[in-house]
Amino acid sequence: MVSQSKNAISALALKRQLGIGYKAAWLMKHKLLQTMFEREADRKLDGCVALDDAYLGGECAGKRGRGSPNKTPFVAAVQTDAQGKPMFMRLSPVAGFTNQAIEQWAKAGLAPTAQVVSDGLWCFGAVKTAGASHEAIVVSGLGSARDSVKLPQFKWVNTMLGNLKMSINGTYHSISHHKYAHRYLAEFSYRFNRRYDLTTILPRLLFALVNFKPMPLTKLRLSEAGG
């Protein structure tokens, strides 16, 4: 259910489907999500990569890069092929949209040969510290900073963000515990990056699950991205 459901499945839905308690369903789901997160953590995007800044919990009003306590900032990145079709993606929580945060993200998630395109958000230039090239397309002259959605370079990253929003709203309605944001984002990325090989998702996920270190409830509750 977790690996094959297109729009994910909540712990509450698992509880009902499996006839178990909510705590057991939550534990089972988050063990699987943590495994997905760890498997996606080493993925490096290469080739043409489009970046965008986003917030889990809704689009941030006001000055860009300025979050709020109930929103989690994250970087959305989509790698496309020579025909402009999406291949892989990364959805990664960051401490904020600063040079330091983007530098750390780039070193972890980009190959040195990546060719990055982003809007005019100044901190994305820090991807150069990972060796990647960077092209900033300043869109403010089009009317507003969010007019990047109209440009073909950002078609797929904005499509993925729209699909993510619909998935979260439809499955979870909202995510109240933002320290688990890295898992929910990894869940979406994990299935997307393996969408062409659905028959192997389950056995590969189970193989990874039994080969990772034990993750009891107390550790899962404390676990945060990078922790």
Secondary structure by P-SEA (a helix, b strand, c coil): ccccccccccaaaaaaaacccaaaaaaaaaaaaaaaaaaacccccccbbbbbbbbcccccccccccccccbbbbbbbbbbcccccccbbbbbbcccccaaaaaaaaaacccccccccccccccccccccccbbbbbbccccccccccccccccaaaaaaaaaaaaaaaaacccccccccaaaaaaaaaaaaaaacccccaaaaaaaaaaaacccccaaaaaaccccc
